[in-house]
Amino acid sequence: MEYCVAEGKAVVTRYLGNETAIEIPSLIDGHQVAKIMDNAFKDSENLESILLPAGLEEIGKYAFFGGQKLTRVFIPESVAIIDIYAFSDCPKLVVYAQADTRPAGWGQYTLTDGPMYFGVEEVFEEEGIQYILTEQGATITNYVGNANELTVPSLLGGLQVTKIGSCAFRGSLLKSVVLPNNLEKINSRAFQDCAALLSIVIPEGVTEIRANAFSGCTSLESVTLHENLITIWEQAFNGCENLATIVIPESVIKMGTAVFGGCSNLTIYAQVSEKPGGWAEDWNPMDRPVHWGYGIE
């Protein structure tokens, strides 16, 4: 790791190593590490996780750009500035921030750079499942395993698994996944582009499926929804071209735009007798056949 000293503080200028995990020290030759320079870790091919030091103040442009294997970065509360594209083109990355809310100087960081969690003191991992613990339970933030079949545990860290975070399983190799009954929310892009996934049963405790949660699951053939589901957000199943049928329970009162966009083989069975007012006009943009009042005697 190369560095220079500016105004009495160390600035990391370039990383030339090939480790999978590194921890940047808070002091280098007695100087506090205050900044990671532009492009310092750009295109680091092997880097999977990095722990940044307390006292770090700034992360420069393109600092971690192109980290194709990078899955985890922990940012201390001292960081006041994250510059443009600092974490762009890191498709597997989840950022954990010690700060409770987004500092004003982090304005250049967007969701397209990957999910970010605030108020995090520690990240845990079990069998490829990374998670954090909150007052509401355990949230799965990232899956770094390579299994084809997975049963998500109902407890992680001694707490019930209540949320699957944004992009947590995005692009995984899973063909089959069993979700725990205590799950409450499936966040945006949670299973996006899981091209091998064949079926999914949404547990009874889930009340909302967020945007693009299963979009791009091109092999998905079977989806089971339960009667406690209230909201399906936009494009939740967009591009599920092999999905043949789905039953929408009467409990679903809100439906976003293009929920079933690109589902070219789909027949929809809705338990309500007519489209609820809370369903977007273009919830079914391909005008796939809908059987209203399904199951009503």
N, C-alpha and C positions, 0 to 999 in steps of 0.2 A: 504494500500500500504506500503510495507516494503522497507527500504532503509538502506544504510550504507554511511559513509563518507570516501572518499579516496582523499588524497592530497587536502583537503579543499573543495571538491566538492561532491555533493550528487549523489549516484548511486542507481537507482531503482532496487531492487533485486527480488521482488516478489509481485504479485497482487493477492489478495484473495477475492476480491469483486464480486458482481453479477450484477452491473449496466449494462445498455445497451449502455450508452454513458459516456465517462469520458474525462476530461481535466487535463493533468498532469501539475502541477504548475511549474513555472520557478524557484521558490525558495521553499525549504523544510527546515524549522527551520533555515532560514537565509543562507542556502547553495544553490548555483546554481546547478540545475539538469543538469549533464553533460553526463550521460550514462544510458541506459537501459540495464541491465545485461542479459546474456544468459538465455533463458527460462522464463524470468520474467512474461510474459503474456501468456505463452504457454497453449493451450487448454482452454482458457477462453470461457465458453459455451455461455454466454449471451451477450458478448460485440459486439456491432454493429458499433460504431464509436469512434475514439480516436483523440484528438488534442494534439500534442506534443509541448513542450514549446520552445520558442526562447532561444538560448543558448545551446540547446542539441547538443552534439558532436558525439555520437556514439550509434548505435543500435546493440546489440550483437546477437550471434547465436541463432536461434530458438526463438527469443524474442516474436514473435506473432504467432508462428507456431500453426496450428490447429484451428484457429479462424473461425469456420464454419459459424458464423453469421456476421462476420466482413465485412462491406461494404465500409468503408471510413476511411482512415488515412491521415492526413495532416502533411507533414514533413517540418520543417522550414529550411531556407537556411543555418543555422549554422551546420547542420549535415554533417560531413565529411566522416563517415564510416557507411556502412550497411553491416553487416557480413552475412555469409552463412546461407541460409534457414530462414532468419529473418521473412519473410512473407509467407513461403510456406504452402501449404495445407489450404489456405484461399480462397475457391472457389468463393466467391462473392466479393472479395476485389478489390477496385480501390484505387491506391495511388496517392495523389496529392502532388507535390513537389514545394516549393517556388523557388528553384534554376532554372535558365533559361536553364541549360544544366546538364547532368549527371556528378556529381563529380567523380573523378578518384577512390575514395574509395568506390564507390557504385557498383563496378564491379561484386559482387556476386549476385546482383539482376538481374533476367532475366524475360522475358515476361511470362514464365510459372508460375511465382509468381503472375501474374495479371498485368493489364494495369497500366501504370504510365504516368502522365501528368506533364509537367514541366512549370515553369513560372506562377503558379497558386497562386493567392492571396485570392480567395474566391470561395467556392462551394455553389451552390444554389440547392434547391429542391422544386418541385411542383408536387403534386399528385403522389408521388413515383418516379418521374423522377429527377435524379440528373444531373446537367449540369454545364458547365463553359462557360464564355463569353470571346471571343477573337475578334481581329479586323475583322476576317472573318465571325463572327456570333456566334450563340450558338451551342455548341457541347454537345450532350447527352452522358454522361459518364457511367451511371449506372441506371438500373431500379430496384427499391426495392419494388414495389407494388406487388399485387397478383391478379390483374384483369385478366379475361378471354378475355375481349375485350378492345381495347385501340385505341383511335385516338390521334396520336402524334400532339401536337399543332404546328402551323407554326411559332409562336413566343414564345420565352422564354426569360424573362428578357428584353423584348423590342426589341430583335434582332431576325432575321430569323434563324430558325434551319437549318443549312447547313450540319452538319455531325452527324452520329451515330458512336460513338467511339467503339473501340475494346471491345468485350465481353459485351457490354452494356445491352443486353437483354438475354444473354446466360442462358439457362436453365429455362426461365420464363414459366409461366402457360398459356401464351397467346394462344388463338385459332384464334383470328382475330386481326390484327393491320393495321391501315390506316396511311400511311406515308405522310408528307406534300409535296406539289409540289415544294417547294423551296429547298428541300434536294438535296445535290450534291454528297455526298460520303457515302457509307456503309462500314465501316472498318472491319478488320479481326475478325471473330468469333462473329460478332455482334448479330446474332440470333442462334448461334450454340446450338444444343441440345434442341431447343424449340419443344419438342416432340408432343405437342398438336396443333401446328400451322397448319392450313388447307390451307391457301392461302396467297399470297402476290402480291401486285402490286408495281412494282418499278417505282417511279415517273419519269417524263420526264427530270428533272434536273440532275438525277444521271448519271455520266459518268463512274464510275467504281464501281465494287463490289469486295471487297477484299477477300483474302484467307479464306476459311472455313466459310464464312459469314452465310450460311444457312446449313452447314453440320450437319448431325444428326437430321434433322427435319423429322422424320420418318412418320408423318401424312400428310406432305405437298402434296397437290394434284394439286394445280394450281399456276403457276408463270407467271406473265405478265411483259415482258421487253419492254422498249420504245426505239425509234430510235436514241436517243442521247447517248445511252450506247456505250462505246468504249472498255472497258477492263473488262473481267471476270477472276479473279485470280484463282490460283490452288485450287481445291477441294471445290469450292464455294458452290456446291450443293451435295457434296459427301454424300452418305448414305440416300438420299431422296427416299426411296424405294417405296413410293406410288405415286410418281410423274409420271403421264402417258404421258403427252405431254408438249412440250415447243417450242415456236417460237423464234428463235434467229435473231434479226434484222440485216440488212445489215451493220449497223454502227459498229458492233463489229469486230474490226480488230485484237484484241489480246485476246488469250484464254490460260489459264495456264494448267498445267497437272492435269489429273483426275478430271476435273470440275464436271463430272457426274458419277464419280466412285460410285459403289453400287446402282445406279438407275436402278434396274433390270426390271422395267416395262415401261421404258421410250421410247417414239418415239420422235425424234428431227426433227423439221422443220426449215431449215436454209434458209434465204432469199438470201444468196449469192449462186452463181452457183457451186462453188467448194471451198474446204478448203483454207482459206487465209494463206499466208506465216507466219503470226504472231500467228497462232494457234499452240499450242504444238502438237507434233505427237500423244501423248497419252491423248488428251483432252477428248476422249470418250473411256476409257479403257475397258469397257464392250462390246464395239462394238455394241451399240444399233443402231437400224435403223435410218438413216438420209435421209431426203427428201431435196435434194439440189434445189435451185432456187424456193423455196416456194413463191407463190404469184406473180411470174413474169408472165406477160401476154405473 
